Amino acid sequence: MLSIIIPAHDEAALIGATLDALAEATRALSVQHEVIVVDDASSDATGEIAAARGVRVLRVEHRQIAATRNAGATAACHARLLFLDADTLVDATVLGAAMQAMDHGAIGGGCRVRLAGPARWHERALAGIAAFGFRWTGIAPGCFLFCTREAFEAVGGFDPRWYAGEDVAMSRALATQGRFVILRESVRTSDRKLRTFSPGEHLRLLGRLLFRGRGILQTREGLDLWYDKRRDGR
């Protein structure tokens, strides 16, 4: 039994495709599940689009990703949790691999990530480097992070102090509870952060992280890549 939790803020452009891919994957696996879209202060039709596809919609007003993920987990009913981003497409292969990993004793994990749609060569190179880094360090990208409820509750859920990087903190916390795996299977996720923010903006954020440390991720200020209005509407 699996609870799939999708935090979403103004995701009307992409949430439908995410839910359609998820429905196809769960149908192929015949997995018993629920889907909870946590609509965090959306000003568009995110909630309506999700409800029209028959999933549960939970409205919150956090504008803080860790708190939004935790709200979904609190509302969830099942013993296994999957946190999926609203711009991320899964298939039966990666979903089945996650379930099998937990069947075999893993308390949680993540997977590889590929960019959906066309992307420039340097964007794909950066994505490849990031994917290698996640796998090498044992960190699950937040777009696809799964765990048992027992492990989730043992670590107290996502740390609400983090406005970004909560997936890193959660991965490290979960790894203290048992075997935490990074699957070879992959999901496809949007390249919109690369497309809608310039290389200079990415470098400035990296510079702030290098010189000021991870503490900058504990405030929304300066985290435009996660919290600013998307320039292309997606």
Summary of the structure (lengths in Angstrom):
residues: 234
radius of gyration: 16.6
end to end distance: 31.6
largest distance: 48.7
contacts: 754
relative contact order: 0.15
helix: 45%
strand: 21%
